[in-house]
Structures are given as C-alpha cells and as structure tokens.
Amino acid sequence: MGLAIAADLRPKRLSRGGESRGVVRRPDDKRAGGRAPWGSRVRLLMSTVILIRPGSTDFDEQHRIQGTLDLPLNAKGEEQVRQTIEDLGGLSLGMIYTSPCEPARSTAARLGTQRGVPVKDVAGLENWNHGLWQGLPLDELRRKQPKVFRQWLEAPASICPPGGEGLSEVWERVRKALVKPLKSKVNVAIVASEPLATIIGCLVRGTKLEEAEFGNGSTGKPAWEYLRTNGHAATASLVPVTTKPNRNEVTSTAP
C-alpha cells in the first residue's frame, strides 16, 4: 500500500474505477510523437509497456501504511490477480519486470507461469520506504501528527517519514531503475504496488509529479494500464523535485 493516503481523507471526487479494477487506459496515439517539454527531439520506442498493479493485501483493507513490508495477497487480492491474468490473455508479452517486494513479485510470477514469459526482479523498484510509519493505521498518524499528516497529503515531496525516504529520493531511484526495462524491444509488463506504480506511470508518461494522484493502495486505480514509452522519461528527470524534505518536523509515532 505504501503511501496509502486514504481516499476518504481527500476532497471527494468521482472514483476512476472504484471497486471495479478492470478499467484499462488505452494508449493515446495522438500523443505518441512530438517533442519533449523542453523542445528536444525524442526517439520513440516501438515496444508497448503495460503497468500492472497486484491485488490487495490486508493492509489495504485496514488502511495501514505498507511501504516496503512484504505482505501476501488476501482473498480479494487473489481474485483480482486471477481477473488480471484473464484480462491480459490476448496481449503479447515478451518480458515481465517486477518490483522485488510482495505482493508484486508473486503476482508477476503467476502471470509469467500462465503466459510462459520470463520474469525479472528489478533492483531499485522497491516500494517507497516509509520507515517508522510502516504498519501504522492512517488514522493513528493523522491523530498523533495532524500538521505533518496534512502536509503529507498536500505536498508529499516536502515530507520524509522518519527512517524512510523522501519522495525526491524515490523518484531518482526509480528513474534509474527504469532505464534498462524501457530499452526493451519487446512488449513488457511492469508489476508494482502503489505508490510505486503511480511514480512509474509519471516517469514513463512524463507526467508532472505534482499532478500525480497518490491513492489508497490500489483502490480506484486500474488493475492494469498501457503506458506511453517515448524514450526520454527514464533517462532524465522531467520534473526535478527541488523541495527539501522537512526532516525536522517529522517525528516518530512509534510507542
């Protein structure tokens, strides 16, 4: 679940999928060409990149912060993975890259076994490390540190969890980890939990970091979606995160 900002803690807006996680975003061919935001030409890669989110865990159901903790799929998550595998049955895949964290790794392994496609762990695609916040219910964090919690919702890049990573650190780590997978000449899938999945989507599409929507685990997010691969997002940070994490304001909520 990672960042795990609960949907009910944000201003209400229409869900982009709600409980139905089979929503698929098709590639927008009109945006496949053109220039990078700063005007330099980009070299388009012909391979398709698909982002896959694993099913839910008990922490998702309990609205707890997962971060880098390895957790198994729960019953609902198992069914979601089965549905995703069925949905992807008609798509050609040459390689599956996965975060080395659970439940992403086991989801990728099942898809690879079903499709006869090799699966590769990618160093650097670990989920966002939330340090001492990992395992905490969101309500507890909001109650004990309301100011920090509000800032975390409004400007995630300005907060670094105690003993964890700042968003700028995660952004750079993931950017480097994506370089080789995005050079693939075959169609690939990348399996990652939230909020790592959102960060990957931002980097591949060139979406501004401040426009990313970090949600409550996988709730409201599509189970899988196409990403546009334009050859530049994984080799240069399109939106440098210059805000320094306010490490002094964040304190441990551990007993």
Order of alpha helices (4+ residues) and beta strands (2+ residues): beta-alpha-alpha-beta-alpha-beta-alpha-alpha-alpha-beta-alpha-beta
